Amino acid sequence: MRFLPVFLDTAAGVVIVVGAGEPALGKLRLLRAAGAHVRWFPGGADVAEEMLALSAPSPLEISLAAPLEADWSDAVAIVSAAGDPLDTQIAAAYRLALNRSPTREEAKELAAYAGKHGLTNLCRLILNSNEFMFVN
């Protein structure tokens, strides 16, 4: 079974969200629309701009503490919105070297290569690609 439907009583306690970026924003919007009291641990991310997009009547707490050291005794659920750090590193390396993001197909192939040969070898592969421009 690939999907597991989960039903939460959002009035029973706090829903913890750990992570930042678009994955976290999507989960925050959904939970707050359902009326959940959310405690968000965005890590070291700057959340000022993201806060503007999160208007909802339900309570939102933002904690800058380390999530593993926090008191979660009042939590009814914990939601991970961290994404895959390898995908983030691959996209960053691609943008730095080629000044563009990888396509979905490229990202899939790059992730497979990095999984097999490591991130260092993937960076060598990107730097040795034939996408560089030469100016005479």
C-alpha positions as CSV (number, residue, x, y, z in Angstrom):
1,M,0.0,0.0,0.0
2,R,1.6,3.3,-1.1
3,F,-0.8,5.8,0.5
4,L,-2.0,5.8,4.1
5,P,-5.1,7.9,4.8
6,V,-4.8,9.5,8.2
7,F,-7.4,11.4,10.2
8,L,-6.5,13.7,13.0
9,D,-8.6,15.4,15.6
10,T,-7.0,18.8,15.2
11,A,-8.6,20.1,18.4
12,A,-6.9,17.4,20.5
13,G,-3.5,19.0,20.5
14,V,-0.7,20.6,18.6
15,V,0.5,19.4,15.2
16,I,4.3,19.7,14.8
17,V,5.8,20.6,11.4
18,V,9.6,20.2,11.0
19,G,11.2,21.7,7.9
20,A,11.1,24.7,5.6
21,G,10.6,25.7,2.0
22,E,7.8,24.7,-0.3
23,P,7.2,21.3,1.3
24,A,6.6,22.9,4.6
25,L,4.4,25.7,3.3
26,G,2.1,23.2,1.6
27,K,1.7,21.2,4.8
28,L,1.3,24.3,6.9
29,R,-1.5,25.6,4.5
30,L,-3.3,22.3,4.6
31,L,-3.1,21.9,8.4
32,R,-4.1,25.5,9.2
33,A,-7.0,25.3,6.7
34,A,-8.2,22.2,8.7
35,G,-8.1,24.4,11.9
36,A,-5.0,22.7,13.4
37,H,-2.9,24.5,16.0
38,V,0.5,24.2,14.4
39,R,4.0,24.5,16.0
40,W,6.5,25.0,13.2
41,F,10.2,24.2,13.5
42,P,11.7,25.8,10.3
43,G,15.3,25.1,11.3
44,G,17.7,27.8,10.3
45,A,15.5,29.0,7.4
46,D,14.4,32.7,7.1
47,V,10.6,32.4,7.4
48,A,9.7,36.1,7.1
49,E,8.6,35.9,3.5
50,E,6.9,32.5,4.0
51,M,4.9,34.0,6.8
52,L,3.1,36.4,4.5
53,A,1.7,33.5,2.5
54,L,0.3,31.8,5.6
55,S,-2.8,33.7,6.6
56,A,-5.3,31.5,8.4
57,P,-7.5,31.8,11.6
58,S,-5.8,28.8,13.3
59,P,-2.9,29.4,15.7
60,L,0.7,29.1,14.4
61,E,3.7,29.0,16.7
62,I,7.2,29.3,15.2
63,S,9.9,27.7,17.3
64,L,13.6,28.4,16.5
65,A,14.7,25.8,19.0
66,A,16.2,22.5,18.0
67,P,13.2,20.2,17.3
68,L,14.8,17.2,19.0
69,E,15.2,19.2,22.3
70,A,11.6,20.5,22.4
71,D,8.7,19.3,24.5
72,W,6.3,17.5,22.3
73,S,4.0,16.1,25.0
74,D,1.0,18.1,23.7
75,A,1.5,16.9,20.0
76,V,-1.1,14.8,18.3
77,A,1.1,14.4,15.1
78,I,4.5,15.2,13.8
79,V,4.9,16.0,10.1
80,S,8.3,16.0,8.4
81,A,8.6,18.6,5.6
82,A,12.3,18.5,5.3
83,G,12.5,17.2,1.7
84,D,15.4,15.2,0.5
85,P,18.8,17.0,1.3
86,L,20.5,15.1,-1.6
87,D,18.1,16.6,-4.1
88,T,18.7,20.0,-2.7
89,Q,22.5,19.6,-3.0
90,I,22.2,18.2,-6.5
91,A,20.0,21.2,-7.7
92,A,22.4,23.7,-6.0
93,A,25.5,22.1,-7.7
94,Y,23.7,22.1,-11.0
95,R,22.7,25.8,-10.7
96,L,26.2,26.8,-9.6
97,A,27.9,25.0,-12.5
98,L,25.4,25.5,-15.3
99,N,23.3,28.5,-14.2
100,R,20.0,26.5,-14.5
101,S,18.1,23.9,-12.6
102,P,18.1,20.3,-13.8
103,T,15.0,19.0,-15.6
104,R,13.0,16.3,-13.9
105,E,14.6,13.6,-16.0
106,E,18.1,15.1,-15.3
107,A,17.4,15.3,-11.6
108,K,16.3,11.6,-11.5
109,E,19.4,10.5,-13.4
110,L,21.7,12.7,-11.3
111,A,20.2,11.4,-8.0
112,A,20.7,7.8,-9.2
113,Y,24.3,8.6,-10.2
114,A,25.0,10.3,-6.8
115,G,23.5,7.4,-5.0
116,K,25.8,5.0,-6.7
117,H,29.0,7.1,-7.0
118,G,28.7,9.8,-4.4
119,L,28.2,13.6,-4.5
120,T,31.8,14.4,-5.1
121,N,31.8,12.3,-8.3
122,L,28.5,13.8,-9.4
123,C,30.1,17.3,-9.1
124,R,32.9,16.1,-11.3
125,L,30.4,14.8,-13.8
126,I,28.5,18.1,-13.9
127,L,31.7,20.2,-14.2
128,N,32.8,17.9,-17.1
129,S,29.5,18.3,-19.0
130,N,29.6,19.9,-22.4
131,E,27.1,22.7,-21.5
132,F,29.7,25.4,-20.8
133,M,29.8,28.4,-23.1
134,F,33.1,29.6,-24.6
135,V,33.5,33.2,-25.7
136,N,36.1,34.0,-28.4
